[in-house]
Amino acid sequence: MALDFQATTDDLDPIPHATVDDPHPVYRRLREEHPVHYVEARDLWVLSRHADILAAIKDPESFSSSEGVVPSGFVPEKKTLIVLDPPEHTAMRKAVMRAFTPRRMAAMSDRVRGFARGLLDRLDEHADAEGRVDVFEGFTDPLPIFVMAELLGVDPSERPMFKRCGDAIVYSSGADPATLLAAQRELTDYLEVVFAERVKHPGDDLISVLLTSSDEGRALTKDELLGLCFLLLVAGTETTTSALGNALLLLERDRASRKRLVEDPTLLESAVEEILRYDSPVQGLSRVTRRDVRLHGRTIPEGARVHLLYASANRDPRAFPDPDRFDIARTPNNHVAFGFGIHFCLGASLARLELNIGLAEWLRHAPDYTLEVDELERLPSDTNRGFAKLPVRL
């Protein structure tokens, strides 16, 4: 389903601003002047302050995820964690958390580093005579998909298929519906074969763990497993790709911070958190109200779609000192780039691992890179902020 990108006459409509160079002047006006804003053309309410967004996330009885979490209201055919409320969400999350242990994520470190180094070595081979290459195509896009394929136990010979189908699904906005459906069908057929194989011969991959997980004593169904795999493919790859691209642009514009990171890699961990806060890969997600909600003198009616503008919350001066300053040593950094509470991103530890290793390897490989800023192309999306083209001079 194509997402809704139509322009509106409301200059405080945040949806089109996910793809502009600097959406924060609009977000700032929303926070300071219209903390509860209604976009009539979209029938969409918008919350933009850190405290209000945290309160909404922590109150699933009032702000439900079950009718979709994107502004268009799209609900995936195979429902999964992101569109479930308690108690269904609680039971499934408990079952799935078995697959996302800190030990399992830590064990991926060497594989992530190996993928990153292999991609960067091949990147040099694709550079033109002037040393220019598209880093999206050669590094930031394939790295998370290869890591996810490894985590799921996809056979190395099938990774090109997995990436091709994954790209078709992840970057489906405005795509030919037939192409998207064909990719979904091909990947579903492949995963069903893998499920059957893992039942007979379980391994230590994520699919094997999920097959033996239970929801309050009930094994996860095939549709639930498929839904989880598709969620991991979409939510677990595009956001990491976007964050890596955003990092490259931020460090292009702030050469002093780049120099500090190259000279002192111990700053990488706090730098990654600041990148996630300062230029959030997920601009916001939506909920639907289950009752009338009174906030800042306005009443959001029952049944209304409410957009929680995470990127605005991450620049709220009520929560962050000097929020518009990019500070790679910022601490504490209580951003909501991974959500919060019951819907805190299950794959956050994996994303952090990929971002820390990916950025470290990139700066090791190309510390003096120059991003061709005038040739950047942003992804078309109403929730994610990232790039579809990242031309770099090595």
Secondary structure as UniProt FT lines:
FT   TURN            11..12
FT   HELIX           15..19
FT   HELIX           24..33
FT   STRAND          36..39
FT   HELIX           40..42
FT   STRAND          44..47
FT   HELIX           50..57
FT   TURN            60..62
FT   STRAND          63..64
FT   TURN            66..67
FT   TURN            71..72
FT   HELIX           81..83
FT   TURN            86..87
FT   HELIX           88..96
FT   HELIX           97..99
FT   HELIX           102..106
FT   TURN            107..108
FT   HELIX           109..125
FT   TURN            129..130
FT   STRAND          132..134
FT   HELIX           136..140
FT   HELIX           142..152
FT   HELIX           156..158
FT   HELIX           159..170
FT   TURN            173..174
FT   HELIX           177..200
FT   HELIX           206..211
FT   STRAND          214..215
FT   TURN            216..217
FT   STRAND          218..219
FT   HELIX           222..235
FT   TURN            236..237
FT   HELIX           238..253
FT   HELIX           255..263
FT   HELIX           265..267
FT   HELIX           268..278
FT   STRAND          285..289
FT   STRAND          293..295
FT   TURN            296..297
FT   STRAND          298..300
FT   TURN            302..303
FT   STRAND          305..308
FT   HELIX           310..313
FT   TURN            314..315
FT   TURN            317..319
FT   TURN            323..324
FT   TURN            328..329
FT   TURN            337..338
FT   HELIX           341..343
FT   TURN            346..347
FT   HELIX           348..365
FT   TURN            367..368
FT   STRAND          370..371
FT   HELIX           373..375
FT   STRAND          377..378
FT   STRAND          387..389
FT   STRAND          391..393
//
